[in-house]
Amino acid sequence: MTDENYITFEHDEATLSWAWASNYNVQNYTVFGDLINEFSGPETQEGWRLATDDEISYFKRDLTASNFFDQTSGIAITAISFFNTNPAKGVSVSDFNINDISFDYIENSTMDGIFSYYAEGAFDTFFVSDSLAGTSGPRPIPEPLTIILFATALITLQIRQNKKSA
């Protein structure tokens, strides 16, 4: 997963990465009994996990659906292709806006999209990572002046060393 598939956000004392992982929080999504999508838990991707109660509070207080959209392209920032067998199922901004979101993964569960649409599993699901927070983006490059000062100090030491040994 790349940093284009999740967002990193500072919540008070915690910097966390959030992945919009699925349109449902049940393992198996069916239509008329046919498996349409299988959703995997957070542990299938290194560094991801379920959120704690405090982290869920941060999310609900600080984030909106607009945080998960690239401001220049307008494309949703999701990790659906990493956790779902059918990435075409997408995510639902309307679910997000009415707070039909989840931080749970219900293993060994099935929801039929026709017969149980309003079931417990019909929530867009988010996973969290604290190990990825702050790792995206380029590393800072030293200022040229710092490099010049360091090089000057090395040259000066070399000249002094050569004078002593002569």
ROZA-710211 format. One record per residue: residue in three letters; residue number from 1; x, z, y of N, C-alpha, C in turn. Coordinates in Angstrom, 2 decimals, decimal comma. Each point is the difference from the previous one (the first is absolute). Layout:
N
(lolum ALA NUM (X Z Y) (X Z Y) (X Z Y))
...
//
This chain:
166
(lolum MET 1 (0,85 0,00 -1,16) (-0,85 0,00 1,16) (0,90 0,00 1,24))
(lolum THR 2 (-0,35 -0,80 0,99) (0,79 -0,06 1,22) (-0,72 0,77 1,11))
(lolum ASP 3 (0,69 0,20 1,10) (-0,60 0,73 1,11) (-1,12 -0,79 0,68))
(lolum GLU 4 (-0,25 -1,23 -0,45) (-1,13 -0,77 0,50) (-1,29 0,36 -0,73))
(lolum ASN 5 (0,09 0,86 -1,02) (-1,15 0,37 -0,81) (-0,50 1,42 0,26))
(lolum TYR 6 (0,60 0,70 0,94) (-0,43 1,36 0,33) (0,36 0,29 1,44))
(lolum ILE 7 (-0,57 1,07 0,53) (0,35 0,40 1,35) (0,68 1,36 -0,06))
(lolum THR 8 (0,83 0,28 0,98) (0,64 1,31 0,12) (-0,46 0,59 1,32))
(lolum PHE 9 (-0,42 1,26 -0,04) (-0,60 0,62 1,16) (0,48 1,44 0,13))
(lolum GLU 10 (0,27 0,42 1,23) (0,41 1,39 0,25) (-1,24 0,85 0,26))
(lolum HIS 11 (-0,18 1,01 -0,83) (-1,10 0,94 0,15) (0,61 1,37 0,29))
(lolum ASP 12 (-0,03 0,43 1,23) (0,58 1,29 0,38) (1,41 0,12 -0,57))
(lolum GLU 13 (0,19 0,92 -0,96) (1,34 0,23 -0,55) (0,31 -0,88 -1,20))
(lolum ALA 14 (-0,92 -0,84 -0,44) (0,20 -0,81 -1,20) (-0,03 -1,48 0,33))
(lolum THR 15 (0,96 -0,73 -0,55) (-0,01 -1,46 0,08) (-0,33 -0,49 -1,40))
(lolum LEU 16 (-1,12 -0,73 -0,12) (-0,49 -0,42 -1,31) (-0,26 -1,50 -0,01))
(lolum SER 17 (0,19 -0,60 -1,17) (-0,38 -1,39 -0,21) (-1,31 -0,02 -0,75))
(lolum TRP 18 (-0,89 -0,92 0,42) (-1,33 -0,11 -0,59) (-0,22 -1,40 -0,53))
(lolum ALA 19 (-0,49 -0,09 -1,24) (-0,31 -1,29 -0,62) (-1,50 -0,10 -0,21))
(lolum TRP 20 (-0,60 -1,07 0,52) (-1,40 -0,29 -0,26) (-0,01 -0,68 -1,36))
(lolum ALA 21 (-0,31 0,75 -1,05) (0,28 -0,40 -1,36) (-1,12 -0,76 -0,71))
(lolum SER 22 (-1,25 0,29 0,32) (-1,08 -0,65 -0,76) (-1,33 0,12 0,73))
(lolum ASN 23 (-0,92 -0,88 -0,39) (-1,35 0,04 0,52) (-0,87 1,00 -0,77))
(lolum TYR 24 (0,52 0,50 -1,12) (-0,73 0,96 -0,85) (0,97 1,07 -0,45))
(lolum ASN 25 (-0,50 1,15 -0,42) (0,90 1,04 -0,49) (-0,21 0,29 -1,48))
(lolum VAL 26 (-0,65 -0,93 -0,70) (-0,16 0,11 -1,45) (1,00 -0,94 -0,68))
(lolum GLN 27 (0,40 0,35 -1,20) (1,00 -0,81 -0,69) (-0,55 -1,39 -0,36))
(lolum ASN 28 (-1,24 -0,06 -0,47) (-0,57 -1,28 -0,44) (-1,24 -0,35 0,82))
(lolum TYR 29 (0,02 -1,19 0,58) (-1,14 -0,51 0,75) (-0,57 -1,17 -0,80))
(lolum THR 30 (-1,28 0,09 -0,35) (-0,64 -1,04 -0,81) (-1,20 -0,58 0,73))
(lolum VAL 31 (-0,41 -1,17 -0,43) (-1,25 -0,62 0,44) (-0,69 -0,48 -1,26))
(lolum PHE 32 (-1,20 0,51 -0,25) (-0,75 -0,29 -1,22) (0,85 0,25 -1,25))
(lolum GLY 33 (0,82 1,04 0,06) (0,81 0,37 -1,15) (1,33 -0,73 -0,13))
(lolum ASP 34 (0,24 -1,03 0,81) (1,27 -0,74 -0,05) (1,01 0,66 0,95))
(lolum LEU 35 (1,20 0,25 -0,49) (1,05 0,61 0,83) (0,43 -0,98 1,08))
(lolum ILE 36 (-0,17 0,40 1,25) (0,37 -0,83 1,15) (1,33 0,46 0,58))
(lolum ASN 37 (0,24 1,30 -0,03) (1,23 0,55 0,58) (0,38 1,29 -0,72))
(lolum GLU 38 (1,30 0,17 -0,22) (0,52 1,27 -0,47) (0,93 0,54 1,08))
(lolum PHE 39 (-0,30 1,20 0,44) (0,73 0,67 1,07) (0,96 1,01 -0,63))
(lolum SER 40 (1,26 -0,03 0,42) (1,02 0,90 -0,54) (0,24 1,16 0,94))
(lolum GLY 41 (0,44 1,11 -0,55) (0,29 1,19 0,79) (1,25 -0,16 0,84))
(lolum PRO 42 (0,24 0,94 0,91) (1,13 -0,10 0,93) (1,36 -0,01 -0,68))
(lolum GLU 43 (0,12 0,68 -1,15) (1,30 0,11 -0,67) (0,52 -1,33 -0,53))
(lolum THR 44 (-0,84 -1,04 0,00) (0,47 -1,31 -0,47) (0,97 -0,64 0,98))
(lolum GLN 45 (0,04 0,50 1,23) (0,96 -0,47 1,00) (0,87 1,18 0,41))
(lolum GLU 46 (1,28 -0,20 -0,06) (0,95 1,09 0,27) (-0,20 0,59 1,40))
(lolum GLY 47 (-0,08 1,33 0,06) (-0,09 0,71 1,26) (-1,41 0,27 0,48))
(lolum TRP 48 (-1,02 -0,55 -0,65) (-1,37 0,18 0,44) (-0,69 1,10 -0,80))
(lolum ARG 49 (-0,98 0,66 0,64) (-0,70 1,11 -0,64) (-1,35 0,19 0,69))
(lolum LEU 50 (-0,80 0,92 -0,57) (-1,25 0,39 0,64) (0,32 0,92 1,17))
(lolum ALA 51 (-0,82 -0,02 1,02) (0,22 0,81 1,20) (-0,46 1,44 -0,23))
(lolum THR 52 (0,68 0,92 0,67) (-0,42 1,40 -0,01) (-1,15 0,17 1,00))
(lolum ASP 53 (-0,64 1,16 -0,01) (-1,09 0,28 0,94) (0,47 -0,09 1,45))
(lolum ASP 54 (1,20 0,52 0,29) (0,53 -0,07 1,37) (0,23 -1,45 0,42))
(lolum GLU 55 (0,56 -0,80 -0,91) (0,27 -1,40 0,31) (-1,30 -0,78 0,21))
(lolum ILE 56 (-1,02 0,32 -0,77) (-1,31 -0,63 0,18) (-0,55 0,34 1,39))
(lolum SER 57 (0,18 1,25 0,42) (-0,44 0,41 1,33) (0,72 -0,79 1,08))
(lolum TYR 58 (1,33 -0,18 -0,15) (0,76 -0,81 0,96) (-0,57 -1,41 0,07))
(lolum PHE 59 (-0,22 -0,59 -1,19) (-0,50 -1,37 -0,06) (-1,33 -0,12 0,74))
(lolum LYS 60 (-0,94 0,86 -0,33) (-1,34 -0,08 0,59) (0,01 0,27 1,50))
(lolum ARG 61 (0,93 0,80 0,45) (0,10 0,32 1,42) (0,69 -1,10 0,80))
(lolum ASP 62 (1,05 -0,61 -0,59) (0,88 -0,88 0,77) (-0,18 -1,49 -0,21))
(lolum LEU 63 (-0,56 -0,43 -1,13) (0,00 -1,42 -0,32) (-1,38 -0,62 0,02))
(lolum THR 64 (-0,05 -1,26 0,39) (-1,23 -0,79 -0,04) (0,33 -1,31 -0,70))
(lolum ALA 65 (-1,01 -0,79 -0,26) (0,20 -1,29 -0,67) (0,97 -0,87 0,79))
(lolum SER 66 (-0,03 0,07 1,31) (0,88 -0,86 0,81) (1,48 0,29 -0,24))
(lolum ASN 67 (0,36 1,20 -0,43) (1,39 0,30 -0,33) (0,50 -0,84 -1,17))
(lolum PHE 68 (-0,91 -0,47 -0,82) (0,36 -0,76 -1,19) (-0,12 -1,51 0,20))
(lolum PHE 69 (0,05 -0,45 1,25) (-0,02 -1,42 0,29) (1,20 -0,36 0,86))
(lolum ASP 70 (0,69 -1,07 -0,38) (1,12 -0,51 0,78) (-0,55 -0,49 1,34))
(lolum GLN 71 (0,54 0,51 1,09) (-0,55 -0,29 1,32) (0,20 -1,46 0,41))
(lolum THR 72 (1,02 -0,68 -0,51) (0,22 -1,39 0,40) (-0,77 -0,98 -0,88))
(lolum SER 73 (-0,03 0,23 -1,30) (-0,67 -0,95 -0,91) (-1,44 0,39 -0,30))
(lolum GLY 74 (-0,37 1,28 0,17) (-1,33 0,46 -0,33) (-0,25 0,17 -1,49))
(lolum ILE 75 (1,07 -0,12 -0,80) (-0,12 0,11 -1,46) (0,08 1,47 -0,40))
(lolum ALA 76 (-0,83 0,37 -0,98) (-0,02 1,38 -0,49) (1,30 0,34 -0,70))
(lolum ILE 77 (0,49 1,20 0,23) (1,21 0,50 -0,65) (-0,47 0,81 -1,21))
(lolum THR 78 (0,14 -0,60 -1,18) (-0,48 0,66 -1,22) (1,03 -0,11 -1,11))
(lolum ALA 79 (-0,20 0,84 -1,00) (0,84 -0,01 -1,20) (-0,85 -0,36 -1,23))
(lolum ILE 80 (-1,08 -0,71 0,23) (-0,94 -0,30 -1,08) (0,67 -0,73 -1,16))
(lolum SER 81 (0,86 -0,94 0,29) (0,62 -0,79 -1,08) (0,92 0,84 -0,88))
(lolum PHE 82 (0,39 1,17 0,44) (0,90 0,86 -0,77) (-0,73 0,99 -0,90))
(lolum PHE 83 (-1,28 0,24 0,28) (-0,75 1,00 -0,76) (-1,21 -0,58 -0,74))
(lolum ASN 84 (-0,32 -1,27 0,18) (-1,21 -0,59 -0,57) (0,33 -1,27 -0,78))
(lolum THR 85 (-0,73 -0,23 -1,08) (0,19 -1,24 -0,76) (-0,68 -1,17 0,69))
(lolum ASN 86 (-0,96 0,27 0,89) (-0,71 -1,05 0,71) (0,09 0,26 1,50))
(lolum PRO 87 (1,11 -0,41 0,63) (0,17 0,27 1,43) (-1,06 -0,66 0,87))
(lolum ALA 88 (-0,73 -0,98 -0,53) (-1,03 -0,68 0,78) (-1,16 0,93 0,35))
(lolum LYS 89 (-0,10 1,16 -0,66) (-1,07 0,95 0,31) (0,14 0,55 1,42))
(lolum GLY 90 (1,19 -0,06 0,57) (0,21 0,36 1,39) (-0,32 1,44 0,34))
(lolum VAL 91 (-0,16 0,24 1,31) (-0,37 1,31 0,52) (-1,20 -0,18 0,91))
(lolum SER 92 (-0,61 1,09 0,39) (-1,20 -0,08 0,81) (0,16 0,83 1,27))
(lolum VAL 93 (0,12 -0,68 1,12) (0,11 0,71 1,27) (-1,28 0,78 0,28))
(lolum SER 94 (-1,14 -0,54 -0,42) (-1,25 0,73 0,23) (-0,01 1,32 -0,75))
(lolum ASP 95 (0,58 0,03 -1,22) (0,12 1,27 -0,73) (0,85 0,98 0,79))
(lolum PHE 96 (1,11 -0,49 0,52) (0,90 0,85 0,77) (-0,74 0,57 1,21))
(lolum ASN 97 (-0,71 -0,85 0,70) (-0,66 0,43 1,23) (-1,13 1,00 -0,22))
(lolum ILE 98 (-0,63 -0,01 -1,17) (-1,05 0,98 -0,27) (0,52 1,16 -0,86))
(lolum ASN 99 (1,32 0,07 -0,10) (0,68 1,09 -0,71) (-0,25 -0,02 -1,51))
(lolum ASP 100 (-0,27 -1,19 -0,55) (-0,07 -0,15 -1,46) (1,41 -0,28 -0,51))
(lolum ILE 101 (0,86 0,99 0,17) (1,39 -0,12 -0,44) (0,31 1,13 -0,97))
(lolum SER 102 (1,04 -0,23 -0,78) (0,36 0,97 -1,03) (1,51 0,13 -0,08))
(lolum PHE 103 (0,42 1,12 -0,51) (1,41 0,27 -0,24) (0,20 0,37 -1,46))
(lolum ASP 104 (-1,01 -0,34 -0,83) (0,02 0,31 -1,42) (0,12 -1,26 -0,83))
(lolum TYR 105 (0,49 0,16 -1,19) (0,02 -1,06 -0,99) (-0,68 0,57 -1,23))
(lolum ILE 106 (-1,12 -0,59 -0,39) (-0,77 0,53 -1,13) (0,38 -0,78 -1,25))
(lolum GLU 107 (0,95 0,56 -0,74) (0,50 -0,65 -1,21) (-1,07 -0,02 -1,09))
(lolum ASN 108 (0,05 -1,05 -0,83) (-0,94 -0,17 -1,12) (-1,46 0,01 0,47))
(lolum SER 109 (-0,26 -0,60 1,15) (-1,36 -0,06 0,52) (-0,39 -1,46 0,21))
(lolum THR 110 (-1,29 -0,26 -0,03) (-0,51 -1,36 0,18) (-1,19 0,03 0,94))
(lolum MET 111 (-0,05 -1,00 0,87) (-1,14 -0,16 0,89) (-0,45 -1,45 -0,11))
(lolum ASP 112 (-1,29 -0,23 -0,20) (-0,53 -1,35 -0,04) (-0,49 -0,36 1,40))
(lolum GLY 113 (0,55 -1,07 0,55) (-0,32 -0,40 1,36) (-1,45 -0,35 0,24))
(lolum ILE 114 (-0,74 -0,28 -1,05) (-1,42 -0,33 0,13) (-0,87 1,23 -0,20))
(lolum PHE 115 (0,25 0,73 -1,05) (-0,88 1,10 -0,38) (0,34 1,34 0,66))
(lolum SER 116 (1,20 0,15 0,51) (0,38 1,28 0,59) (0,78 -0,20 1,29))
(lolum TYR 117 (-0,49 -0,90 0,85) (0,73 -0,34 1,21) (0,25 1,21 0,90))
(lolum TYR 118 (-0,96 0,89 0,10) (0,17 1,16 0,87) (0,55 1,21 -0,76))
(lolum ALA 119 (0,68 -0,27 -1,08) (0,56 1,07 -0,83) (1,19 0,66 0,71))
(lolum GLU 120 (0,48 1,06 -0,62) (1,13 0,77 0,53) (1,24 -0,86 0,20))
(lolum GLY 121 (0,16 -1,06 -0,77) (1,22 -0,80 0,07) (0,05 -1,06 1,06))
(lolum ALA 122 (-1,03 -0,14 0,83) (-0,06 -1,08 0,99) (0,66 0,38 1,32))
(lolum PHE 123 (1,22 0,50 -0,07) (0,70 0,43 1,20) (1,36 -0,69 0,09))
(lolum ASP 124 (0,34 -0,50 1,19) (1,34 -0,54 0,19) (0,99 1,15 -0,17))
(lolum THR 125 (1,10 -0,28 -0,70) (0,91 1,05 -0,43) (1,37 -0,15 0,67))
(lolum PHE 126 (0,56 1,14 0,38) (1,30 0,04 0,67) (0,95 0,92 -0,77))
(lolum PHE 127 (1,25 -0,44 -0,12) (1,05 0,81 -0,59) (1,02 0,31 1,09))
(lolum VAL 128 (0,82 1,02 -0,23) (0,95 0,45 1,00) (1,41 0,08 -0,59))
(lolum SER 129 (0,98 -0,09 0,88) (1,40 0,19 -0,40) (0,74 0,66 1,15))
(lolum ASP 130 (0,76 1,03 -0,33) (0,87 0,58 1,02) (1,43 -0,47 -0,21))
(lolum SER 131 (0,30 -0,58 -1,17) (1,35 -0,47 -0,26) (0,29 -1,33 0,68))
(lolum LEU 132 (-1,04 -0,76 0,36) (0,20 -1,28 0,67) (-0,05 0,12 1,51))
(lolum ALA 133 (-0,55 1,09 0,49) (-0,18 0,16 1,44) (1,35 -0,07 0,71))
(lolum GLY 134 (0,05 -0,85 1,00) (1,21 -0,12 0,80) (1,07 -0,90 -0,61))
(lolum THR 135 (-0,27 -0,63 -1,15) (1,02 -0,86 -0,61) (-0,13 -1,45 0,42))
(lolum SER 136 (-1,12 -0,36 0,59) (-0,17 -1,40 0,38) (0,69 -0,27 1,33))
(lolum GLY 137 (0,27 -1,25 0,24) (0,64 -0,40 1,24) (1,51 -0,01 -0,11))
(lolum PRO 138 (0,64 -0,69 0,94) (1,46 -0,11 -0,07) (0,70 1,31 0,33))
(lolum ARG 139 (1,18 0,15 -0,56) (0,80 1,17 0,33) (0,65 -0,22 1,36))
(lolum PRO 140 (0,23 1,04 0,77) (0,60 -0,18 1,32) (1,45 -0,48 -0,11))
(lolum ILE 141 (0,36 -0,87 0,91) (1,37 -0,52 0,05) (0,74 0,78 1,07))
(lolum PRO 142 (1,25 0,43 -0,30) (0,75 0,75 1,02) (0,19 -0,82 1,28))
(lolum GLU 143 (0,00 0,69 1,10) (0,21 -0,68 1,27) (1,42 -0,56 0,04))
(lolum PRO 144 (0,21 -1,13 0,68) (1,35 -0,59 0,09) (1,03 0,95 0,59))
(lolum LEU 145 (-0,41 0,81 0,97) (0,94 0,94 0,62) (0,51 1,01 -1,02))
(lolum THR 146 (-0,87 0,46 -0,90) (0,41 0,93 -1,04) (1,05 -0,62 -0,90))
(lolum ILE 147 (-0,21 -1,24 -0,37) (0,96 -0,71 -0,86) (1,33 -0,17 0,73))
(lolum ILE 148 (-0,04 -0,35 1,28) (1,24 -0,18 0,78) (0,76 1,32 0,11))
(lolum LEU 149 (-0,69 1,09 0,29) (0,66 1,30 0,09) (0,64 0,40 -1,33))
(lolum PHE 150 (-0,71 -0,22 -1,09) (0,54 0,33 -1,32) (1,23 -0,85 -0,31))
(lolum ALA 151 (-0,06 -1,30 0,28) (1,14 -0,90 -0,24) (1,19 0,40 0,87))
(lolum THR 152 (-0,25 0,35 1,27) (1,07 0,41 0,91) (0,68 1,27 -0,52))
(lolum ALA 153 (-0,78 0,94 -0,49) (0,57 1,23 -0,54) (0,87 -0,29 -1,22))
(lolum LEU 154 (-0,43 -0,89 -0,87) (0,80 -0,36 -1,17) (1,30 -0,69 0,39))
(lolum ILE 155 (-0,07 -0,90 0,96) (1,21 -0,69 0,46) (0,98 0,98 0,63))
(lolum THR 156 (-0,51 0,92 0,82) (0,85 1,02 0,64) (0,68 0,87 -1,05))
(lolum LEU 157 (-0,74 0,42 -1,00) (0,60 0,80 -1,07) (1,08 -0,78 -0,75))
(lolum GLN 158 (-0,24 -1,28 -0,25) (0,98 -0,83 -0,69) (1,28 -0,15 0,83))
(lolum ILE 159 (-0,16 -0,21 1,30) (1,18 -0,15 0,88) (0,80 1,30 0,01))
(lolum ARG 160 (-0,66 1,14 0,11) (0,69 1,29 0,01) (0,71 0,24 -1,34))
(lolum GLN 161 (-0,65 -0,38 -1,09) (0,61 0,16 -1,32) (1,26 -0,86 -0,12))
(lolum ASN 162 (-0,07 -1,21 0,50) (1,16 -0,90 -0,05) (1,15 0,51 0,86))
(lolum LYS 163 (-0,26 0,59 1,17) (1,04 0,53 0,89) (0,69 1,19 -0,66))
(lolum LYS 164 (-0,76 0,86 -0,69) (0,58 1,16 -0,66) (0,90 -0,40 -1,14))
(lolum SER 165 (-0,36 -1,03 -0,75) (0,81 -0,38 -1,16) (1,21 -0,86 0,41))
(lolum ALA 166 (0,09 -0,47 1,23) (1,13 -0,82 0,44) (1,14 0,79 0,54))
//
